Each structure stands twice: as structure tokens, then as C-alpha cells.
Amino acid sequence: MDNTIIFTPAELVTFILGACGLITAVAAAGAALYKVWRWLRKPNTEQDKKLADHDRRLREHDKKLAEHDGYFSNDKRRIDGMEDGNKVTQGAILALLAHAIDGNNVKQMEDARDNLQNYLLNR
């Protein structure tokens, strides 16, 4: 007795069409599952995009903040220098007033001149 399986051409075509149908059904089910998976992941994906955008904007903000801190440091140095100059100038004006009032403050005038001269030369 021979155990070979023999298909008729009609059975062979039916088998091939059934296999193709099975492959198509599995592919359609896989596509449907992928769509469901993407739909379930969508909030995380959108959130990840938003977080990445916020991180990028925060890095840009920090960079600009550091740049402005440098500007503020320069401005503070200049303002401190102007305050020192004002103190020296006001001391010279006080010496002039005292000299103009009583005429005896020559030493104070010389000190004020020296301070003003040092400030102007060393600033």
C-alpha cells in the first residue's frame, strides 16, 4: 500500500487559494493590531514630542540667560566705576567749597586734586 497523497488540480488550487487567504487574514489582523498599538501609544508619543520641544526651549533660554548675566556683570562693573568717580568728584567739589568759604583749606584742595588725578589716570 502506497502512502502518497495525491491532489487533484482543483484541490491544489483550492489549497493555494486557502493559504493565500490565510496569509491575507493574518496580515490584516497584524495591520489592525498595529493601528490599535499606535493609537494606544499616541499620547506617549505626543508627550515625548512636547517634552523634547520644552527641553530644547529650556536649553535656548538658559543660553540666553547666561549671555544676559554677562551683560549685567559688565553693567555692574561700569556702574561701580561711575560711583567711584562720583565719590572722587564730590570730594573735589567739597574741597573747592571749603576753600571758597574760608580760603584756608589748601591741604584739602591738594588731597582732592591728587585723588581726582589718581582716579582719572587709573580708571
C-alpha positions, 0 to 999 in steps of 0.5 A, spaced: 500 500 500 502 506 497 502 512 502 502 518 497 497 523 497 495 525 491 491 532 489 487 533 484 488 540 480 482 543 483 484 541 490 491 544 489 488 550 487 483 550 492 489 549 497 493 555 494 487 559 494 486 557 502 493 559 504 493 565 500 487 567 504 490 565 510 496 569 509 491 575 507 487 574 514 493 574 518 496 580 515 490 584 516 489 582 523 497 584 524 495 591 520 489 592 525 493 590 531 498 595 529 493 601 528 490 599 535 498 599 538 499 606 535 493 609 537 494 606 544 501 609 544 499 616 541 499 620 547 506 617 549 508 619 543 505 626 543 508 627 550 515 625 548 514 630 542 512 636 547 517 634 552 523 634 547 520 641 544 520 644 552 527 641 553 530 644 547 526 651 549 529 650 556 536 649 553 535 656 548 533 660 554 538 658 559 543 660 553 540 666 553 540 667 560 547 666 561 549 671 555 544 676 559 548 675 566 554 677 562 551 683 560 549 685 567 556 683 570 559 688 565 553 693 567 555 692 574 562 693 573 561 700 569 556 702 574 561 701 580 566 705 576 561 711 575 560 711 583 567 711 584 568 717 580 562 720 583 565 719 590 572 722 587 568 728 584 564 730 590 570 730 594 573 735 589 567 739 589 567 739 597 574 741 597 573 747 592 567 749 597 571 749 603 576 753 600 571 758 597 568 759 604 574 760 608 580 760 603 584 756 608 583 749 606 589 748 601 591 741 604 584 739 602 584 742 595 591 738 594 588 731 597 582 732 592 586 734 586 591 728 587 585 723 588 581 726 582 588 725 578 589 718 581 582 716 579 582 719 572 589 716 570 587 709 573 580 708 571 
